Amino acid sequence: MTDRAAGLRIVVGVGGGIAAYKACGLIRHFTEAGHQVRVIPTESALEFVGKATFEALSGNRVDTGVFADVPSVAHVALGQEADLVVVAPATADLMARAAAGRADDLLTGTLLMARCPVLLAPAMHTEMWEHPATVANAATLRSRGVTVMEPAHGRLTGTDTGAGRLPEPDQIGALADLLLARADAVPRDMTGLRVLISAGGTREPLDPVRFLGNRSSGKQGYALAALAAQRGAEVTVIAGDGVHLPTPAAVHVQTIGTARELQTAVDAAAPEADVVIMAAAVADFRPADYAGAKIKKGAGEPDTVPLSRNPDILAGLVEQRAQGRLPVDQLIVGFAAETGDDEGDELHHGRAKLRRKGCDLLVLNAVGDGRAFEVDDNAGWLLGADGSETTMEFGSKALMASRILDAVTALRRRADGPD
Ligand code: C5P
């Protein structure tokens, strides 16, 4: 990750839940990036994962209580010196103790001392997560600038499923990296917004085994979805079936294959959306004819593959909105991947595309030479229909997502404001 300094001091707190084992992956995430990690489990976390595991993974001593290492005044020093504190899993009890400002063990003492960004990744049974006490504790912690993650939905301890599952270590790590890059809490400024995001590439079948596809990995669309959900939005992703990424916490994912399937899915979901972000790489063309049986070599093999034009879904949305078939205040964001040529540079082509598509915001990426597609970092510009142009410096796709959502929320605020 290029937007993250190496060698920072990270405290990984571990609460006493069955998901404590996932903290091991998170510790690795930080040590592999060159950070110094101090693990502070609660006493009950050690019922699930042994101290030796945390010491071996972090390369540092591990204590749970304030009296274990009195000469170093650890309960003061660790929080004071930390660049980031991440607690995963944060149990209902730990959240309650943190919200109450208690300091009855090393972890809560460290949380009270910390002035750096703090990220809590809750994990508990759905009933506990939805209990008014936990809801109030999460709200209290958020009001104090703590980033409390939305948990994932899925298998819990035993046979139960529901909201309350700990997000995967990479997802917690990505949000932690974003906190470090922004040096600020993740705002809850998308609460109540319904956001529809398309991601990945479409696949246009030629016969039962072959298709016309593209190199989109879906990473940028998923990064947007993950962050919009953490900013409080209700998020649906419509993803190409070639996307192989874990479902972001608290995001609903629907899978499609072709551009026309994407159009059907987008058209069905768009009337309910406040924001539509078309991050998908939609194939402009599809094979004109689908061969029901695999095309064989030899006699009868085609010399050429005739193509038909696919619908432009983004332009279609803008048109529907103009006709009053979509909410007038719906915000529509398009993406453009451009290269420069004899006619002009990427910006020249991006500006022309924004005018052509008629969307409110265009995310412009320069592509080619290994940029944008399949990689973890990106750079580009944000072009607004109001003529605004913002450069997005090179950074992780999570950081890009953060800048794009900042622009989206700023546009929404302007639309909602007095004038
Ligand atoms: O025209 P171009 O493919 O460069 O435009 C890119 C933008 O338009 C992206 O937001 C993409 O999701 C959207 N698009 C679309 N339908 C198409 C082609 C692109 O919605 N057929």
Boltz pocket constraint, residues with backbone or C-beta under 6 A from the ligand:
constraints:
  - pocket:
      binder: B
      contacts: [[A, 198], [A, 259], [A, 278], [A, 279], [A, 280], [A, 281], [A, 282], [A, 283], [A, 284], [A, 310], [A, 311], [A, 312], [A, 313], [A, 314], [A, 315], [A, 333], [A, 334], [A, 335], [A, 336], [A, 337]]
      max_distance: 6.0
